[in-house]
Amino acid sequence: MQDRGMIEGLVLSCIYQDLTLVTELEPDFFSTDKSIFYFVLAREMSKTIKEVDMISVCAWCNTNGLLQVFEGYGGYESIKNLLKLEGNVDNFYSYVDDLRKHVLIQGYTELGFDLDKCYELNGEKVKPSEVLPFMDSIQFGSLIQSIFLNVGAKVIEAKDKFESLHYTEEEIEKKEKGELENTAQFDITMTWKDIRNGEDRYLQSFRMLNDEVNGVCRKNGVFFLGASSGSGKSTVTLSIILGLVESGEKVLLTSNEQTSLYFKDLLSAYVCINVFKCYTISRKKISKWTLSDAEKEVFFKANEFIKEKYEGRITFWAVNEFDINKIESKMKKLNMTEGYRYMVLDTFKPTSLESGNVTNEYVELSRRLDTFGRKNDIGIICPIQLLSSTDKLSYLTASQITNGKQIKEIASKIILFRKCRNQLELNSENQQYFLKPFIWQKNEMSGKYEKRYLKMIDSTKKEEKKYEFDRFCVDVSKRHLVFIIDKNRSGGDSIVYLYEFDGNSGRLTEKGICDHISYGTLMM
């Protein structure tokens, strides 16, 4: 292990190459006033500037009244010297771990703890200084805490917090103000003012589903959204993101599969069709830019609508690899500096699908994200691809996820969905597969809610066209999705919902609850 001064220099060298890394540490990890100053300087600058150069740093220091202090510590020449150390950003977390070990050593030594002494632990003799090179900081800290309790806890992890189970006056006051709420709803996908009459308009995609799972919680586990390839995961995910924004949240959308243009096309088509009622526009037309002049006019209006409504509230970030350290660092910075409280990882999967240890990676990533979300009060949504063998299954469970049993233990909620086989499942004459969708309707005479089963119609037939948008009808000529709640810490599970899905506009229309679903393979 290198000496403390060199390690601090390498850590700061990485931070000044990438300011987003600054959220990983605290000032008291550094041993000198100069190191502390340059760390704090980087942390504060990271809130407003992205790249380090002499002009931007000096301007920032001058604006904030720190130019004299900055020059007293060597000015930009000191930053240049740090950069000359050429700390490898890819090794940043290794440097940080070494620095944590130095901090631990200093803390234990100051308390009179002798690292060169042999201690008995679980019947064996252990000399901390000898095992130190073979342990990371967490392992080393755990070892010392086993020998000498309550030392170094701040460096390793947050302290355990013991609490009584009655509400304090302060908590009750916060609860009345809604400040203790740790859930954002996603039932209403979008709101806007009608351009013709100025009336308030909205789209409500997930009323029943949202109510059942009580939105997307923070500090309560990971929200998994599973479907097979081509089922519409990205479109459904975007609808949930828009719903969170309508609840006043900011969302980081991280994707290792799609570019921002893919989601821009999705959202643009959604707004053009649903808000501006231009039904000739499609995602394909926008993607290939084959719009007519009239359609382009609508597109530009929609683009301005999106910019005004979502800029600074949804941030997209494309990543080449699922680097959990980098993702957590970026999200932590956005959380601290800009108030982002929700993160979507599209699509959740191990670093390498060719790895021989994929199932274990899924579990470890899930646990890591669960811990990160709980610690930082961040809600995490993970769209996840189901095994290809599930394509013909009628009822989906977590077992269709790689290592699903372990993931289910970690998850807060698991919602799975698939394409509906209309010919089988929306055919009232096929008793084996018919979904029997219904909605709860209040009986005016008894005051009780009763099931009202929906009527199957085909709007391509002239005599049934008038029922196309009837809420008590299901149009079998349109595409539908079947949603299944597999796990839900907020309420019931094993509930099945039917949704009409317009892939062109991205619009989901909630039809009802399924009173019946077959188990096994859907024969087509």
Buried (B, 14 or more C-beta within 10 A) or exposed (E): EEEBEBBBBBBBBBBBBBBBBBBBBBEEBBBEEBBBBBBBBBBBBBEEBEEBEEEBBBEBBEEBEBBEEBBEBBBBEBBEEBBEBEBEBEEBBEBBBBBBBBBBBBBBEEEEBEBEEEBEEEEEEBEBEEEBEEBBBBEBBBBBBEBBEEBBBEBBEEEEEEEEEEEEEEEEEBEEEEEEBEBBBBBBBBBBEEEEEEEEBEBBBBEBBBEBBBBBBBBBBBBBBBBBEEBBBBBBBBBBBBBBBBBEBBBBBBBBBBEEEBBBBBBBBBBBBBBBEBEEBBBEBBBEEEBEEEBEEBBEBBBEBBEEBBEEBBBBBBBEEBBBBBBBBBBBBBBBBEEBBBBBBBBBBBBEEEEEEBBEBBBBBBBBBBEBBBEBEBBBBBBBBBBEEBBEBBBBBBBBBBBBEBBBBBBBBBBBBBBBBBEBBBBBEEEEBBBBBBBEEEEEEEEEEEEBBBEBBBBEEEEBEEBBEBEBBBBBEBBBBBBBBBBBEBEEBEBBBBBBBBEBBBBBBBBBBBEBBBEEEBEE
